[in-house]
């Protein structure tokens, strides 16, 4: 008689049917592997067997109470040694001077937390009573703090924790109260562990990449996921030197030499060791720059290595246009900044620091996390948020929505002046939040005024870099997560702002969950001409660039400055983006031209600014009392009429 113990099956059986195809020690087994293993075991002289692939990342494997061969024990030890980051010694961080107490008596938790705060905020002195927001903290700083605290203190804090305990004093007390600072009593935080991926032909795409790749398969000519950067150069650039630098970058960042494929019905990516890269050079003196740019931006073939495209065009005697394009599937906005920063450092002959991890390490970590017990809590959060009927935003449009999605778009730029920004920052300080939340809440209010809907879902971008070791790694990490908000006209703005803040922070804390899995769990019925869950987005682009639109770099006899241009695409019906620029906020509203006229979008922007002006004067105003000076009346689309917005 032969008795076999099986782990959970990944493709069939009760475990899959009930959503519990996970195991504490073994990875889920495929049907093909199970059949092959069964065929092998029946020819062996054994009466009892356990068939499965050990999950070497599991914290439970050390507690396994069965005999293991020396070879398997050796593999376990090898995996332990391959961890990119376990708990990193906090002594490697720069020391800071603590202030705030006359007797200079600080707890160990305060000393450790202060070192991390100083490292994140770039401070040499830390007052333990200084407030997170007063130091300029926002969601990006909060995520960096969480990553660093979890790594260096071996804990599992959330963004909500950091923002609930907003000073070193409060955070230190919280760590002591929960016993989280007693390293000897804490098991390793598995979420904070990243290990080096083994070399293999294919790696699983991340959830961020999967969404883009599946869309690419439907619309291979779509250029809305191109991320072009245009730079003007005055002087005589050494093109051979530029070419050599980009080759160094391609060697340094594996993402820049990656191709995408379907393997056994599953999307995967492949890293190429040897690739050919050249900068294209041409001369087009007298040709409009816009025409040059438009001819440069073209679709990618993702089945080929997604190298950066670089072209230099001579447009004058000592004038050149450098055009750089990378596909969003291999580089988010932060990654483009990393690449530019590396480029300029190499141009200055500055050495680059070693990269702690590559994107494949993150991809393997995410795959393991998605098949672990840890994801269950996050899944419960999202299923609770989207229980019941999911609202479909019924925003009025100028034109009838086409039967399939169109990605042609334009954008309208505007800015919030220094005076208004100061007043909005004051509101944020009063409400114990950031200007990001003020701008987001005002956008919800605008949508409510346009649609009269009280249940709204918008997409919000998060950096997605939830581990400290991938902060300087190129790849596609950014997530657009759905944030649901309920508006009641009887609420005061201050109360509603707090509601938006709480909804956003909880969504940020649970960002490590694949939206496509959520759609499957919800049995969501896709609509061909709609995005799933949301059609509008708010994006706070508070990520510093190496060369922003208002910056200029002079080196090696060259003057380098960015070229402001409009990439005429739109991923969603409307995306409102904001970025801090000195004491002002620069904003733009991107929109689908198949749905809206430009003057309609301009009227939306006008009403958005009206809302900001109202709330900065009275934070306690009822939402029903926020009245727009020009109410929007809409002529509904009819077959003989394209429809239009009319300002009464």
N, C-alpha and C positions, 0 to 999 in steps of 0.2 A: 504494500500500500504506500502511496506517495501523497504526502500532505504539503500543500503550497500556500504560503502566505503572500498575498499581493498588496502592493501599495495602491493608492487611488489611481484610477485610469483617467487619462487626460481627454479622451474622445468619446467614451461611451460608458454606460452603466449608471447605477443609482447615484454615484458620487457626482457625476456631471449633471444628471437630471435635477439634483437638489442643490447644486452650486457649492459642493464641498469637496471638489477634486483637488484637495491639498493634503499634505502629510507633514508631520513634524520632522521627520528624518529623511524620508525618501522623496525624490521628485516624482511627479505624476508620470505614469508609464504610457507610452503610445500602444495602440493595438498591434502595430507591426512588430515592435520590440517585444511585446508580451508573447506573441505567437512564436517568434524566433527563440526566445528564452525557454518556452515550454518544450519546443522541439529538441532543445539541447539537454534539458534537465532529465527528460524521460530516459535518456540513454546512460545516465549516471547511477551508480549504486548508492543512492541516498533514499531515506524514508521521509525526510522533512526538509523543506527549503524555503528560504525567503528570497523572492525575486524582485529586484528593483535597483534603481540607480541612487546611490547615497547622495544626499544634498550636503555637500561639504561646508556650505555656508551656514547651515542650521546651528543655532546655539545649543541644541539638544544632542548633537552628535557625540559630544564629550561624555554624555551621561548614558550612552548606549550600553545596555547590559548584556550584550552577546559577544561571543568570541570573534575577533577580527584578525585576519592574517597580517603578517608583517608588511606585506606590500600595501594593503589597504591603510594600515596605520601610517605608513610612510607617505601615502597620498594625502591623508588628513593633515599631517605635519607640514607637508609642502604647501597646502592651501593656507594653513595658518600663517606660514612665513610669507605668502604672496600677498597678504593684505596690504593695500596701499596705505591705509590709515587705520590704525587702531586708536586707542587714546593717545594723543600726541602730548608729549611733555610740555606742560604750560611754561616751564622755565625757558623754553625757546623763544617766547614772546618778550618784547622789550619791557623793561621795568617802567612803572609809572609812579609818580609821587601822589600819594593819597592826601586829600584835604577834607575838611568838614567837621572834624572833632578836635577840640582843644587839647585833649589828652593824647591824641594820635593813637588811640587804642582801636584797632580794626580787627574784625574777625577774619579767619582764613578764607571764608566764603567771599567776603567783601574784597580782600586783596586779590583773589583769583578773578572775580568778576570785573574788578577795576582794570586789571591787566588786559582783559579781553576788550572792554569798552575802549580803552586807550588805543589798542591796536586797530579797532574798527573805525573809530572817529579820528584817528591821527592825533591823539592828545598825549602830552608828556605829563600833564597833571590832571587828575580826576577828582572832582569833588563828589563824594559819595551821595550827596543830596541833589546833585544836578539832575534835571528832568530830561528824559529821553528826547522829547519833542523840542525842548529848549536848545538842545545841542544840534538841532537840525535833522533829527531822526525821522525816517519815513519807512514805508514798507520794505524798500530795498535794504536799508540799514538794519531793519528788524530781522530780515531773513539772514543777513550776514552774521548778526549777533547770535541768532539761534544756531546756525551752522557751527560757529566757532565755540559757543558754550557747550553744545552737544559733543563736539569732538574733543575739546581739551579737558572737560570735566566729566566726560563719559556719562552724560545724562540724556534725557529725551524731552527737552523743553519744546514748547510751541511758540508761534508768533504771539498768540493770545497771552501766554505767560509773560513774555518780554514786555508787552504793552500793558499788562495789568500791574506789573511791578516795574515802575518806570524810572527807578534810580538804582544805583549800585547798592544803596542801603536797603531798599525794599527787596531787591532781587537776592541779596545775600541772606536776608532774614528768611525768605521763601525757601532758598536752598537748604538752610539749616533746619527749618521747620519740617520739611519733607524728608530730611535725611539724605537728600540727593547729593550732598557733597562728601559723603562718606564712601570713598572709592572702594574700600574693602568689602562693602556690603552690596555693591551694585553689580549686576551682571552686565556684560558687554551690550551696549546699545546697537543691536543688529542694523538698524536703519542707518547708523552713522558709519558703517563699515563698507568700504569699497575695496575690492580686490582686483588684482591685475587679471584681465581676461586671458585665457589660453589662446595661443595662435591657432586659427582654423580658417577654413575657406569662407564660411558665411557666418554672420552674426545677426541676431534678431533685431529688426528695426524697432525703434522706440515708438511709443504711442503717438508722439508728436510727428515723427517721420511717417508713420503708417497713414495718418490722415492725409498728409500731403501727397504721398505716393499713390494712394488709391484715387485721389482727385486727379493727379497727373495722368493716370491710366484712362480716365474718362475724357480729360481735356488736355491732350499732349501739347497743344499749341498755346496753352495758357501761360502768360508771362507775369501774372500778378504775384507769383512767388519768386521772381527775380529781385535781387537787392542791389541795384546799381549804385555806385559811388562815382561822382564826376569831380575831378580835381583840375584846376588850372595851374599851369607851371610857367613862370617867367624865368628865362635863362636858358641854358643849354644842358638838359638832363643827360646823364650818362646811361643810355638805354641798356647797354650791356650790364652795367652795375645793377640797374633796376631788375633786369631779368634774372640775374644771379640771386638777388635778395628774395624774389618770389619763389625761386626754386628751393631756397633754404626754408621758406615758410611752408611750402608743400611737403617737404621732408619732415618738418617739425610737427605739423598738424595732420594727423591721419585723415581727418574729415575731408580735407581738400583733395584727397585721392581715393574717393569712395564711389562705388557704383551700386545700383539698386536692381534687384531681380526678384522674380517669383521662383521659389524653390520648394518643391513638393506642395504647391498651393499656398505657400506662406511668403509674405514679403520679407526679404533679407537684404543686408548690405555686405559688400565685399571691399576689402582694403587692398589697394594695389601697391606693390613695393616699387615698381619701376614705371614711371610715367614720363611722357615728353611734354615739356612746357616751353612755349615761346611767346614773347610779346609781339603782337602785330603792330607794325609801324606803317604810317601813311602820311601823306601831306594833302591838306585841303584848305589852302590859304584862300580866304574870301568866302568859304562855305559857312552858312549859319551853323552855330554850335548845336542848336536844337535838332537840325537835320542830321548832323553827325551822330548825336546821341541816339536818336530814334533808329538809325540803321545799325547801331551797335547792339541794342537790346533785342534779343531774339530767344526763342524757346530753347530749353535744354533737352538733351537726350539723357535721361537718368540712368540708362543701362550702360552708359560709358562713364569713365571716371569724371566726377563733377568738379573738375578743376576750376580755379578762378580764371575768368577771362580778363585779359588785360590788353588794352590797345592804347597806343599813344599816337595822337594825330598832331602834326605841326600845322598850326593855324595862323602863324605870323612869323616875323623875322626871329624874335626871341620869345615866342609864345607857343605853348603846347597844351593840349587837352589830354589828360590821362583818364581813361575810363576803366573802371573795375566792376566786375559783376560776379556774384556768387549766388547759387540757388539757395533758397530759404531752407531746404531740406537738410543742408549741411552747415548752415550758419545763421544764427539769429542775430539780432541787432547788436547784442553784447559781443558776439563773436567777430563781427565786422570791426568793432572798436578794438578788439584784441589784435586782430590781424594788422590794422593800421598802426597800432602802437608798436607792434613787433617790427613792422616795416620801417618806421621812422627811427627806431632804436638802432636797427642794423645799418640804416643810412648814415647814422651818426657814429658808427663803429662801437656802439654800446653792446656789451654782452647781454644775452637773454638768460633769464632764470630758467631752471629746469621745470618742465611741466609735470605736475604731480600725477596726472592721470590722462588717459585718452578717452575719446568718446565711446569706444567699444567697451571700456570698463564700466561706464555708466549704463550702456545698453544692456550688458549682462546683469548688472545690479538691478535694473528696473525689471527685467524679465523674471529674475528670482523673486523680487518683491511682489510682483503681480501673482505669483504662485505660492505665496506664503500666507500664514495665518494673520500676519500684521495688517494686511489690506482689508480685513473684514470690518474693522471699526470705521475705516474711511468709507467703505461701501455703504455701511448703515447710515452714515451722515448724508450721503448724496441721495439715497433712496428715500430718506425722510424729507429732504428738501423738495423733492419732486413727486411726492405722493399726491394722488388726486389728479385732477385735470391740469394739463400743462398749457399755459396761455400762449397764444399766437399773437404777436404784436400786429395790430391793425393800423399801422401808420398810413395816413393818406398820401397818395402819390399823384404825380402829374400824368403819368402814363400807365397803361395797363401792364401788369406784371407779365413778362414773357413766360412761355411754357417751360423753359429751362434757364438755369442760372447764367447770367452774363457777367463778365468780369471787367467790362469797360467802365472806366470811371474818371472822375476829376476831383479836385479838392479846392476848397476856399480857405485861405489863411486869414487869421485875425490875431490880435494880441490883447491881453489884459494889462492896462497900464500899471505903473508902480503904485499909484494911490489906491486903486481898487485891490491890487494884490496885498498891500499892507493891511487893508481892512478885512480881506478874506482870511489872511493869516491870523488876525486878531480873533476872528470868529472861531477858527480852528483851535487856537490856544484856549479860548473860553470853553470849548467843547471837549478839550483834551484829545485832540486828533490832529490830522494834517490837512493841508490845502487839497491834497489828492481826494480826500473823502468829501470835502466841500464841493469840489468840481464834479465829482461823481454823483453826489446827491442832487445837485442842480440839474444834471442831465436826466436823471430819473423824473424829476419834476417836469422838465420840458416834455418828455415823452408822455407823461400823464396828461398834460395840458393839450397835447396834440391828438391823443387817442381817447381820452376819458377812461382809460383802463387803469384799474387799481392794482392789478397783479402783473408785474413786469419782470422780464428776464433779459439781462444784457450780458455780453461777454466782456470780461476784464482780463487784460494781459498780466501774467506773473512771470518773473524771470525763470522759474523752474530749476534754478541752481541750488538744490536743497542739500548740497554737500560741499564742505569747504574745499575739498581737493579738486573740484571742477570749476572753480571761479575763473581760472585763466585758461580753460580748455575750450577750443573751438568746437561748435556743434549746435544742434537744434534742441535747445532746452526750453525755450519760452512756451508757455501754455496759455491758451485763451479759455478761461474757465467760466461757466455760467454762474451768475450771481442773481438770485431771485429776491425781489423786494416788493413789499405790500405797502401801498400808499392809502392813507385815510385822510381825507380833507380836514378832519377835526384835529389832527395832530399838529403840534407846534413844530416849526422847522427844527428847533434844537433837538426835540425828541426824535424826529425822523432822521436827522443827521446821525444820531447815536445808533438808531436801528440799522442804517446803511453801513456804518462803521463795523458793527457787530457781524452783519451778514458777510461783509467783505473779508474780515479777519478769519472767520470760520472757514470760508471758502479757500482762503490762502493756506490755512493749516491743513486742509484736506486736498491740496492740489495734486498730490501724487496718486491720482486715480484716473484710469483711461476712460475718456468720455464714451468711446465706442462700446465699452463694456456696460456703462450706465445705460446707454440706449438699448442694448440687448436686454438688460434686466427690466427696463421699463416697457419693453415690447413697443418701442417707439416706431410709429409709421412715418417714414420719410416722405417728404413732399418734394417733387423734382425741382421746383423753382424756389425752394427755400433751404436755408441752412438749418441743420438740426438744433433745436432748443432756442436759438437766438439769431436775429438778423441785424442787430445793431451792437456796437461795441464802444467801450470807453477805454482809452489807452493812455496811462500816465507814463510818459517816456523819460523817467528820471534816471537815465543811465548815461553817465558821462562818456562822450566820444573823444577820441584822440584829436580829431579836427572837426569842430562844430561849424555851423553855417556862419558864425561871426568870428571865426578864428583865422589866423594867418601864421604860417611857419616860414622862417627864413633859415636856410642852411645850405652849405656847399655852393654858395653863389646863386641859389634858387629861391624864388618866392613862391610858396605853395599855398593855395587857398581853395576851398570847396566851391563848386558851382551849384547854385540853387536851381533845380529843375523839377518839373512835375512828371512823375511816372503815372501815366493816365490809365490806372487800373484801380479796381475796388474789390476787396475780398468779401465785403458785406454791404448791405443796403446803405448803412451809414456807420462811419467810424469817427468818433470825436477823439482827437489826440491832443495831448498837452505836454509841454516840456518847460522846465524852469530855465530862464535865460537872464542871469543877473537878478534884478529885482522885479522882473516882468515874467509873465507866462505867455509863451508863444503857443498858439493853438491852430489846428486846421481841421476842417470837417470834410472827410472823404465820402463820396457817394456814388452810387450806380447811376450812370447817365441814362440808362434805359428806364429809370423810374422817376427821376427828378430833374427839373430845370434848375439852372444855376441860381436864378432869382428866388426860387423856393428855398434852397439851402441857405441863401443869404438872409432870408426872413427867419429861418430857424435859428441862425446864429444871433440875429438881433434879439429874438425872444429869450435865448439862453443868457445873453448879457443882461437883459431886463431882470431875469430871475436873480442873477447874482447881485445886481444893484439893490433889489428889494431885500434879500436876506442879509446883506451886509449892514443894512440900516436897522433891522429888527430881527434878531435871532429867534425871538419867541413868537413870531407871526404865525398864524394858522395857515396851513397849506391852501385852504380854500380862499384865503384872503390875498393870496399872491395873484394879482390880476395883471394881465398883459395889456399894454396900452393899445395894441392893435390885435384884436381877436382874429383868428384865421378861420375863414369860411371856405369850404371846399366844394367844388362842383364834381360830383362823382363821375368816374369814367363811364362814358357811353360809346357805343359803336361809332357814332358820327362825331364824337368830341374827344380830343385827347385828354381833356380835363385840365384844370389849372387851379392854382391857389389865388385867392383874392383877398387883399387886405382891406378890411372895412374901415 
